[in-house]
Amino acid sequence: MPTLTTLTVYPIKACRGSAAQGAFVERRGLEHDRRFLVVDPQGLAVTQRDAAGLALVVPELAEGHLDLTAPGMDALSLPVRADGAILPATVWDDSGIKAIDQGEEAAAWFSTYLKTPVRLVYMPQDGVRKVDPRHAIRADDHVSFADGYPILIASQESLDDLNARLETPLPMNRFRPNLVVQGCQPFEEDRWQRIRIGAVELALIKPCARCEVTTHDQETGARSKEPLATLATFRRVNGNKVMFGMNVIPLNEGRLHVGDPVEILG
């Protein structure tokens, strides 16, 4: 039986993630995952597609404070503003997402680091961004500032298969999954429809189409052609899309722990 080997929470979309031994699963994804977002003056999401340097921003979230570090920047500690001035955000085709501006100090820090005017916003508990209804399980399925779905899962065996085809093996962080499982066949997760980890049941909705962010070294920000070039030779579907990992919608809430067994329900 597969087991859960890695849990990663990404407090700020596009920035460094934090490994955890356990995490609470909310309807919108792992607790605290991608609840913060860097936006341009129009409220449009800024990600590694626009600013590869975001990969080097390390956020730490604890006890209502967000601590930030990045190369060449003084560390910054901010209280999380869960209410206050609203700055509607846009992620892909979703506009008008309720987001709370995190203030001038956060905006200045990120603007200085990225060398362009940006702000930091937070999705409050009553902020609701619906999942694409074409792939939702229930009408009220919703998501944080993640690209489209609450959770991303991948297997270690899938990465091992890919790395066997690459000249230089790559770490799993290129794909920025929340959950990594081990103990199955390569890309077996493609065929799973429902799984249970601990007390949490998860619906695997669709394969995740990968973009240029996977070509960014998450430790340095450097770009290359891999892994997209190799993935395109054996994981291409629907024209130019290449797939790695599965998008997931939680069917209930509960806590996950590294080492939990992964029960395949269908």
Secondary structure, 3 states (H helix, E strand, C coil): CCEEEEEEECCECCCCCEEECEEEEECCEECCCCCEEEECCCCEECCCCCCHHHHHCEEEEECCEEEEECCCCCCEEEECCCCCCECCEEECCEEEECCEECCHHHHHHHHHHHCCCCEEEECCCCCCEECCCCCCCCCCCEECCCCCCCEEEEEHHHHHHHHHHCCCCCCHHHCCCCEEEECCCCCHHHHCCEEEECCEEEEEEEEEECCHHHHECCCCCCECCCCHHHHCCCCEECCCEEEEEEEEEECCCEEEECCCEEEECC
